[in-house]
Amino acid sequence: MKVLPQTVKFDADLLTKYDRPLPRYTSYPPATELKEDFAEIDFKAAIALR
């Protein structure tokens, strides 16, 4: 197998444009949406809608 060298080119203007602090995305749904009273019947109803 032959490995081809690759050169990565960066657009400095694009990097500057998007160099902003953002909220972290860690999971979906977010933990604030999780509930302890979500029963098996709720799960089955939710997936039946898909």
C-alpha positions, 0 to 999 in steps of 0.5 A: 500500500502506498501512502500519499503525503497530504498537505493541509492548508488553512484559511487564516481569515476563516479561522479568525471568523470562527474563532469565538467562544461557544457553548459546549456540546456534550450530549443529546438530550442535555442532562437538564431534559432527563427525568427520573419519572420517564417509564418504559411505557413513555419510552415505547410511546416515544419510539412509536412516534418515529 
